Amino acid sequence: MIVFDLRCGGDHVFEAWFASSAGFEDQRERGLVSCPICGDHAVEKAVMAPRVSAKANRAPSARQAKAVLKAVAAAQANALENSRWVGRQFATEARAMHDGERSSEAIHGQATPAEARALIDDGVPVAPLPLPVVPPGEAN
């Protein structure tokens, strides 16, 4: 496993783990890599400083990295299982709940970067999911 600093077209920098550099390129070309902040798929490797550890036994192992990713994936799957998919109506639904027009419930869906920014600017409690989500009915 290798970690890369990535940068999206919106200039957000984030880290992501891949099996190899070729694995990153393959996933990026297939549209599987997106910014966790804004959802942009125009993602490139960012300049990153080399990792220099004081002791070799203190750096996380590939096994530890896989365990963390597995835990994140399991937590996200649990959250999705206990929430309702609202698709592209996410911004409308989240704002309606925030404004008291609908009863609050856990939802997930899709929003444009502009919609997400507007929700955050207006104090609507939203957050991007750490791992990509395939909409229901689109998984193969």
Secondary structure as the mmCIF struct_conf table of DSSP 4:
data_model
#
loop_
_struct_conf.conf_type_id
_struct_conf.id
_struct_conf.beg_label_comp_id
_struct_conf.beg_label_asym_id
_struct_conf.beg_label_seq_id
_struct_conf.end_label_comp_id
_struct_conf.end_label_asym_id
_struct_conf.end_label_seq_id
STRN STRN1 ILE A 2 ARG A 7
TURN_TY1_P TURN_TY1_P1 GLY A 9 GLY A 10
STRN STRN2 VAL A 13 PHE A 18
BEND BEND1 ALA A 19 ALA A 19
HELX_RH_AL_P HELX_RH_AL_P1 SER A 21 GLU A 29
TURN_TY1_P TURN_TY1_P2 ARG A 30 GLY A 31
TURN_TY1_P TURN_TY1_P3 PRO A 36 CYS A 38
STRN STRN3 GLU A 44 LYS A 45
HELX_LH_PP_P HELX_LH_PP_P1 ALA A 46 VAL A 47
HELX_LH_PP_P HELX_LH_PP_P2 ALA A 49 ARG A 51
BEND BEND2 ALA A 54 LYS A 55
HELX_RH_3T_P HELX_RH_3T_P1 ALA A 56 ARG A 58
BEND BEND3 ALA A 59 ALA A 59
HELX_LH_PP_P HELX_LH_PP_P3 PRO A 60 SER A 61
HELX_RH_AL_P HELX_RH_AL_P2 ALA A 62 GLU A 81
TURN_TY1_P TURN_TY1_P4 ASN A 82 ASN A 82
BEND BEND4 SER A 83 SER A 83
STRN STRN4 ARG A 84 GLY A 87
TURN_TY1_P TURN_TY1_P5 ARG A 88 GLN A 89
HELX_RH_AL_P HELX_RH_AL_P3 PHE A 90 HIS A 98
TURN_TY1_P TURN_TY1_P6 ASP A 99 GLY A 100
BEND BEND5 GLU A 101 ARG A 102
STRN STRN5 ILE A 107 GLY A 109
HELX_RH_AL_P HELX_RH_AL_P4 PRO A 113 ASP A 121
TURN_TY1_P TURN_TY1_P7 ASP A 122 GLY A 123
BEND BEND6 PRO A 130 LEU A 131
HELX_LH_PP_P HELX_LH_PP_P4 VAL A 134 PRO A 135
TURN_TY1_P TURN_TY1_P8 PRO A 136 GLY A 137
#
